[in-house]
Amino acid sequence: MKHIKIIVEKHSDGYVAYPLGLRGAVVGQGDTYEEALSDVRSAIAFHVESFGAEVLEGQDDVLEAFVAEAGV
């Protein structure tokens, strides 16, 4: 079992979740934090089933993730 860090964002209309360090685009969503996390777990499993375990291999593990804000 590989552990993957997942970002969960809260928006005005629900939650969006996506994994870090996974090859390909995978996103989950839900009305609650738990629903978004469950949805992205399911999306990750489907992604691995569709494209193979290689999507989990060959990349450095994300050790930490930070949220920063900058004016642009």
C-alpha positions in Angstrom: 0.0 0.0 0.0 1.4 3.4 -1.0 0.4 6.5 1.0 -0.4 9.5 -1.1 -0.8 13.1 0.2 -4.1 14.6 -0.9 -5.1 18.3 -1.0 -8.6 19.1 -0.1 -9.9 22.5 -0.9 -13.1 24.1 0.5 -15.1 26.2 -1.9 -18.4 28.0 -1.5 -20.2 25.2 -3.4 -18.4 22.1 -1.9 -15.0 20.5 -1.6 -12.4 19.5 -4.3 -9.6 16.9 -3.6 -6.6 15.9 -5.6 -3.5 13.8 -4.9 0.1 15.0 -5.1 2.8 13.1 -6.9 0.6 10.9 -9.0 1.1 10.7 -12.7 -2.0 12.0 -14.5 -4.9 14.1 -13.6 -7.1 12.8 -10.8 -9.8 14.9 -9.0 -12.6 14.2 -6.6 -15.4 16.4 -5.3 -18.2 16.4 -2.8 -20.5 18.4 -0.6 -18.4 17.6 2.5 -14.7 17.0 3.2 -15.4 13.3 3.7 -17.3 12.9 0.4 -14.5 14.6 -1.5 -11.9 12.4 0.2 -13.9 9.3 -0.6 -14.4 10.4 -4.2 -10.8 11.1 -4.8 -9.8 7.7 -3.3 -12.2 6.1 -5.7 -10.8 8.1 -8.6 -7.2 7.1 -7.7 -8.2 3.4 -7.6 -9.9 3.8 -11.0 -6.8 5.6 -12.4 -4.5 2.9 -11.2 -6.9 0.2 -12.6 -7.0 2.0 -15.9 -3.4 2.9 -16.4 -1.5 0.4 -14.2 0.5 0.6 -11.0 3.2 2.5 -12.9 1.3 5.7 -12.2 2.3 5.2 -8.6 6.0 4.5 -9.3 9.0 6.3 -10.4 8.3 9.6 -8.9 9.7 11.0 -5.7 7.4 10.9 -2.7 6.0 14.3 -1.7 7.5 14.8 1.8 5.5 17.9 2.7 3.0 20.3 1.1 2.6 24.0 1.9 0.0 26.6 1.1 1.4 30.0 0.4 -0.2 33.2 -0.7 1.3 35.8 -3.0 0.0 39.0 -4.7 0.1 39.0 -8.5 
